[in-house]
């Protein structure tokens, strides 16, 4: 397993992040525990979840599955860098009761204690804001986070789905208050969706934050979706189906699969390996439903993409270019 520092911190994490969003909705508890066992055995030490995972009436279920896995063997928790998130409404349906979502100091306090109970642990290594809260000032948010650090309930704070200027504002406020600030940003980033390169990733790099891409295969779009369709194995759905309805994107994906077919490479593994070549990226999140998907993610760590192939990938999926040149000139 390959490891790196998480941004400017001294925290060492695996370059593949185990995403757990499918634990509960797609993989039952036994399968989820088997996947976590295999990931840890392979050296993956960075596990990512969120309080809302499980979804609908089962919000919190994913954290419970992880907590039950920790409870089986006390040594597991010490080996795992555990990340979870706060922001979403934890009610089963409908409008949340006031102060039961977002990033008020009250909800942060309530949410972290609930996550700790579900996860069956006394601390969270990386506590992430799942979305920007436009109604809560960062002064209040950092006050709440600093209390949690002093209490030993969290070690680091991270963001998710922030824009570049949100990252800057959050960290400048933290610096003014003497807080450590954000150490990571979890954002949508992959070959087919590269807008984060314009401002989000440069902002994260500028503040010494690790970048943790979610949906690294764009909902399956980069996982050999056309070949699977042609072979009758699986039809596109969700994000990838929406993208493929665009004929230009479909042509890009076909060119991508054709290119990798000539090299004898698997599209999904290349999609992950490409992210590992990108500046600022700590490691992509893989969210396996099965052992086979985890094994594919682990194989991506072994790929060494040469410059010729990287150039060809850029030609198929060109990035937006740097800011402000990308939109100003």
N, C-alpha and C positions, 0 to 999 in steps of 0.2 A: 504494500500500500504506500502511496505517496502522500506526504503531509505538507502543510504550509501554515504560516501564521495567519490568524484571522485579522486582516487589516493591520493596524498599528499595535495590536495587543501582543502579549506574550503567549497567547492561547494557540496551541498547535491542533489543527483539525485536518481530517482526511480530505483529499481533493474530490471525493465523491460524497455527496450529502444524501442520507437516507430520508426521503420524504415519506410521510405517513398518512397523507390525506385519504388514501384508499383503504386504510385499516379500519374496518367496520363496515363501510358502505360496499366495498368490493371484495375485500379479503376478510374472512372470519377471524376470530381471535387466535385459533390454533395456527392457521396459515400465517397470520401476522407475526406471531411469536417465532415461527420457523424462519421467516424472512429476517427478523431482527437477529436471531441466533447466527444465521449465515453471514449477515453483514458484519457483525462484530467479529466473527471468526476470520473474516477476510481483512480485518483491520479498519473497517469503516467505524469511526468514532463520533461522527457528527450526525445527530438525529434531529429532524425538524418536524414540528407539529403546530397546532393552533387550538385554542380553546373551542372554536366553533366546529372543528372537524368531527365528522359523524353526521352533521347536517340535520335539519328538520327537527323532529322529535328526539333525535339521537345526538344532538350537540353535546360535546364533551366525551362521547364514547371513545374516540380515538385516544385521547389522553388516558382514559381508564384502561384501555388495552395495553398501553405502554407501561402504566403504573403496575398492572398485574404482572407484566414481564419482569420489571425491576424486582417485584416482591418475591419472585421465584428464586432469585440468586442475588444476595447482597453485593456481590462483587461487580455486578453489571453497571450499577449506577456510577461507580467510581471510574469506569472506563469510558463512559459516554459524555460527550459535550451535548447537553440537552438544550434545545431551543424551542420556545413556544411563542404564541402571539396573543395580543389583547386588542380589542376594538369592537368586535361584532356583538350583536344582540344574542344573548344566550337563551332567550325565551324560545319555546318550541315554535310558536307562530305569532303573527300579528305584531303590533307595535310594542316595543319594550316598555317596561315600567320606567319612569324617569330615573336617570343615573345608573341604568343597568346596561349601558353600552358606551362606546367611544372612550375618550381618554381623560375624563375628569379625574381628579385625584381620588374621589370617592370610588369610581368604578375601577380604577387601577388597583386600589387596595382590595376591593372585593374580588376582582377577577384573579389576582395573583394567588390569593388564599384558596380560591376554588380550584385553580389549576394545580397547586401543590397537593391538595387532597386527592385529586384524580390521579395525578402522576405518582403519588406515594413517595414523595421526596421532600427534603427540607429546603431545597434551593433550585433555582432555574439558572442555568449558565448564561443564556442569551435570551432576554425578554424583548420581543419585537413589537413595535406598533404596526398593526396589520394594515392600517390605512392612515392617511392624514386626517386629523380632526380640526376642521377649520374654525370650530367654536371654542376651542380650549387653547389658551395661550401657552407657549412653550415654557414660560416661567413656572406655571402650575405643574406641567408635566414633569419637568426636571426636579421640582421640589418633591413630587411623589416618588420618582425613581430614586432619588438620593436617599430618601427614607428607607426604601426597600433594600438598597445596597447596605446601609448601616445596619439594618436588621438581619442581614445575611440571607435574604430571600432571593435576591438576584445578584449576578456578578457584572453583567454587561447589558447595555441597551442597544437595540438595533431597530432599523426601520424597514418597511416593506411597502412597495408601491408609492414611494415618494417621488416628487419631481426634483430636479436639480436644485431649484431655489428653495424648496422645503428642506432639503438636506443642509444647505448653507444656513438657512435661518435657524434650524434646530441646533446646529453645532456652534454658531456664533452666540446664541443665547446661552448654551451650556458653558462656553468658554467665559462669558461675562459673569456667570454665576459660580464659576469654579467647579462645575460638574465635568465629568469625563466625556460626555457626549456620545454620539452614535458611533458604533464600531463596525457596523455592517449595513448594507442595503440589499434587500431581497426583491428582485425586479424581474419582470417579464423580459427575457432576452434569449434569442436563439438566431440561427442563420436566417430564418424567414421574418423575424421581427427584431430589427436592429436599431430602432429609434433611441434606445437607451444609450447608444454610443454618442449621441449628440450632446447631451448635458448631464444625464443621471450618472453615468459611469465616470466621466471626468470630475464631477463634483465629489463622488465617493472617493476617487483616488486622491483628490486634492486634500481631503480631510482624513486621509489614512484609514479609510473604511474598506472592508472586504466586500466584494460583490458576489451575491449568491443567486444565480439565475433560476427562476422557476419556469415550468413548462419548457424545458430545454429542447423538446422535440415538437413544440407547438401543437400540443394535443394529438400527437401521432402523425402530423403532416410530414415530418422528417424521418419517420420510422419505416419507410418503405410502403407507404399506404397504397400507392397505385399498383405495385406488384401484388400486394395482398388482395386488392380488389380483383385484379385480373385472374388470380389463382382461386378466387372464391373463398378466401380464408376469412376476410373481415372487410366490412364496408366502413368508410369514413363516417365519423359522427362528431358532433360538437364543433370545436374550434376548427378542426381539419376539414370537416364537411363544408362549413361556411367558406373557408378559404378556397377550396377546390371548385366552388361554384363560379369563381372568377377564372376565366379562361387563361388570363395571363399568368396567374399564380399556378394554375394546373400545368402550364407549359414549363414553368420554372421547376416544379417538383419533378416532372418527367425528365428534364435535363439533368437534374440532381441524381436521380436514380440511375439514369443511363451512364453518367460519368462514373459513379461508384461501382456500377456493374462491370465496367471495363477494367476496374482495378481490383475486382474481387472483394469489395468491401461492403459491409452491412451499413445501410443508411443510418439506422438509429445509433450505432456505435460511433460513426463518423460525426454525427450531429453533436454528441457529447464531447468527443475528442476535440472538435473545433473550438468549443467553449473553453477548454483547458488551455488553448493557445492564446486566448484573448487577454490583453492587459487588464489587471485589476481583479480578475475572476478568481475567487477562492475555490469554488467548485460548484458544479451544477447539482440541482436537486433531482434525484430520480425517485419516482413514486411507484414502486412495483406492486402489482396485484398478485404476481406469481414469482416463484423462484427463478424461472427462466428469464424474466425481465430484469431481476437483480443481477443474474449472471451476465447478461448482455451489458449492463451498465459497468460491471467490473472489467469486462474485456476492453471497454473503451479506454481505460486507464493505460492499457498496454500499447495503444496505437500511437505511432509517430508519423504525423502528417507532414509530408515534405512540402517545400515552398511551391513547387509546381502545382500540387493538388490544392493548396491553400489559395493560390492565385485563381485557379479554375473555379473554386467555390465562391470567391469574391465576384467573379464575372457573372455567375448565375444569380447570386443573392448579394448585390452591391449594398454596402452600408450607406447611411444618409450623409456621411461626411461630418466634419467637426462643426461645432457651433462657435461663432455665428455664421461662418462662411456658407454652411449648408443651406441657409435660408436668406442670407443677406446679400450674397454676391452671385 
